[in-house]
Amino acid sequence: MVRPCYFAREAASPSLSLIVMTVADLLSVSEEEVLQTGSRGRGNRNPGRMAAIYIARKIAGYPLNEIALYFGFGHYASVSGIVTRCQRAIEIDITRANTINDIAGLIKAKT
């Protein structure tokens, strides 16, 4: 199971834009792609977006409503669903877990 480094939600917390930028850099995609909403439905996966949302919630400690606003969701419950799905994926996919840990380490080094 992944045991990422957790940030205290205070002034030293990374900004959401830093999280998106770091995810985009590590996954070699554009920041716009990470922020892209795409079409509706659970079948539409954007791994970079999912990673950024997961990190914003579980590692940086942002509240669901703030993440929802930043990523363009209509309701914070959508964010909660993504975080849960990403957590499940991390538990069964060591590569994804390592990627999340790598991103978290890079973000921590930048703050």
N, C-alpha and C positions, 0 to 999 in steps of 0.2 A: 504494500500500500504506500502511496505517496505521502511524504511528510514534508511539504514545502515550508520554506521560511515564511513566517507570517509578519506582516507589517502592522504596527499599532496605527489605528485610524487617528492621526493627529497631523500637525503641520508637516511632518516629515514624510507623510504618505505620498506615494507617487501620484502624479496627476493621471487622469484617464487618457489624456493625449500622449503621455509618456508610455503608458501601457500599450496603447494602440501602435505607436511608433516602434516600440521594441518587438512586439509580436510581428509586425509587418517586416521588419528587418530580418529577424531570425527565420521566418518562413518564406522569405524572398517574394513577398507580395506587396502590393501598394497599400497605403493606409486607407485609401478609398475602398479597396476590396474588403478590408477588415470591417469597415463601417457600413458596407453595402447591405441594405435590408433584404434584397432579393424578393422572391415571391413567398407567399404565405404557406404555412404548413410545416409539419415536423420533418418531412422527407427532404426538405431543402437544407443541406448542410453546408456550412461555411466554417471549416476548421479554425481558421484564424480568428474569426468573429467569436466563435464559441470559446476559444482559449482566452481571448481578451476579456470577455464577459466573466468567465470563471475566475481569472486572476483578479479582476476588479472586485469581485465579491468575496472570494474565499481567502485571498492572499492580502489584498490591499484594504479590505474591509468596507468598501463603499456600500451604502444602503441601496436596496433594490430600486427604489424610485429614482435615485440619481443616475444609476446605470441605465434604467429604462429611458430616461430623458436623453441622455448622451447618445445612446445607440438607436434612438428613434422608435421605441416600442410604445404602443398605446397604453399598456398597463404593466405594472411591475411584476405581475404574476408570470408573464412571459419570460422574464429574466430568471425567475426562480426555476422554471421548467428547464431552461437551458443549462443552468448551473447543475441541476440534478442529473440531467443527461450526460453532461461532461464529466461529472464525478463518477458516474457508472462506467463511462468509457475509460477513464483513467484507471479504475480498479481492475479492468481486464486487459488493458493494453499498456505494457511497460514502455513502449516507444513514446506514446502520448504522455505518459507520466513523466518520462525523462525530459521531453520537450517543455512541458509546463515548468518543471524544476529549473531547466536552463533559462527560460524566459524570466522566471522569478529572480534567479541569481543575477542576471543582467540588469534587471530593474533595480534590484537592491544596490548594485554597484554604481548605478547612475544617481541614486538619491543620497 
